[in-house]
Amino acid sequence: MRNVVGNRGGSIVITGASRGLGLASATYMYKQGWQVIAAMRSVESGLAKLRATTGAAPDDPRLIGVALDMTDPDSITAAALEIERRAGAPDVIVHNAGLAAAGGAEETPMEVWQQLFATNLFGPVALTKALLPGMRAKGRGRIIAISSQGGIRGMPGISAYSASKGALERWAESLAQEIAPFGLGVTIMVTGTFNTEILTEKTADYGDHSGPYAKVYEGIHTTGRAFVDKAAAPPEKFARALAEAIDDDAPIRRRMVGPDAVGLYFMARLLPGSLVHNIIRMAMKLPARNTLRNLAPNVASASKRN
Ligand SMILES: NC(=O)c1ccc[n+]([C@@H]2O[C@H](COP(=O)([O-])OP(=O)(O)OC[C@H]3O[C@@H](n4cnc5c(N)ncnc54)[C@H](OP(=O)(O)O)[C@@H]3O)[C@@H](O)[C@H]2O)c1
């Protein structure tokens, strides 16, 4: 028996529905006839945006706003209770809320590593834990994890983000094995480049651009900016891909969304790791191996003294 949940009239929780891919997805799914539970930090302003994009009336039971901060365990518990009270066990959860930060591994502060993992991994884990008993009892449902190209392979200059998305994918795979016997499935959407605020100067940058990694950042920023300007797709395109993903029937399905995600996925799977490393180095114009060796200030001053 197929466990497809993609029926109009079903309920879908979308986290981070206040803007970007979440806003576009919530709007699209509402227009497709779904009951949308839009989970977000600022419910009032988020709902106002969603009513404007969907045309939903303030008392429309198909558009529900729920307060949710992925970094706050109490907020997650309260959100799960409110979701169940207002809509019952959901048919679909989309773990879309996410946070990025620029900066190399060495220069990104530990609090930022913790904040990214709280938002991108621990939040989705906790919300899923809270909603799973109801979904298991219902015997059907899908959990959709929004990953990134940075989750396929650790990318330079966004190591905390990359690591959190990689971890999200591993969690989603484990979960799929555990919940398949209960009629539930998991889809991982490995997302390419879309035009949202995550790719703008609004993303916090912890790299020291005049420090030892300056040349590393220079390459990443020049090539990254040019790539985003050329390749970023509209969020509505992502929303349509999400609607297709909801129809997935397999216990686990990985979908690449966007040509850049497809390209990196196959490159990382088919080519030897050292070759992939070099392709990424050249594509991002990173300094070649050993070329910054004697430029680190402490090393340079030490060698002068000797
Ligand atoms: N756009 C891309 O090219 C791209 C590529 C790969 C993957 N992705 C993934 O797609 C997802 C959506 O990103 P986006 O591009 O739409 O980014 P965005 O425009 O920056 O939106 C991020 C969303 O996440 C929410 N959020 C952040 N921290 C939160 C927290 N602690 N609690 C609750 N919500 C929180 C934001 O809410 P506020 O409005 O309250 O800040 C916002 O709604 C993310 O998981 C991202 O990693 C995006």
The ligand as an ORCA input file, in Angstrom:
! r2SCAN-3c Opt
* xyz 0 1
  N      18.584     30.048     -0.536
  C      19.492     29.155     -0.847
  O      20.230     29.289     -1.824
  C      19.616     27.908     -0.027
  C      20.542     26.938     -0.466
  C      20.665     25.757      0.259
  C      19.882     25.542      1.377
  N      19.004     26.497      1.799
  C      18.228     26.224      3.014
  O      16.881     26.597      2.820
  C      16.304     26.950      4.074
  C      15.616     28.293      3.948
  O      16.601     29.280      3.709
  P      16.322     30.638      2.925
  O      17.196     30.647      1.756
  O      14.873     30.846      2.748
  O      16.935     31.660      3.983
  P      16.377     33.004      4.635
  O      15.729     33.857      3.606
  O      17.525     33.542      5.404
  O      15.236     32.484      5.639
  C      15.601     31.737      6.780
  C      14.341     31.404      7.547
  O      14.719     30.642      8.711
  C      14.168     31.281      9.852
  N      14.962     31.100     11.047
  C      16.277     31.377     11.237
  N      16.634     31.111     12.507
  C      15.508     30.659     13.128
  C      15.216     30.230     14.438
  N      16.138     30.224     15.416
  N      13.962     29.820     14.725
  C      12.995     29.835     13.783
  N      13.206     30.236     12.516
  C      14.440     30.653     12.204
  C      14.076     32.771      9.484
  O      13.161     33.395     10.362
  P      13.247     34.968     10.767
  O      12.494     35.709      9.694
  O      12.607     35.023     12.101
  O      14.697     35.330     10.810
  C      13.606     32.650      8.044
  O      12.217     32.424      7.990
  C      17.450     26.949      5.086
  O      17.442     25.736      5.811
  C      18.694     27.026      4.213
  O      19.813     26.450      4.837
  C      18.865     27.684      1.123
*
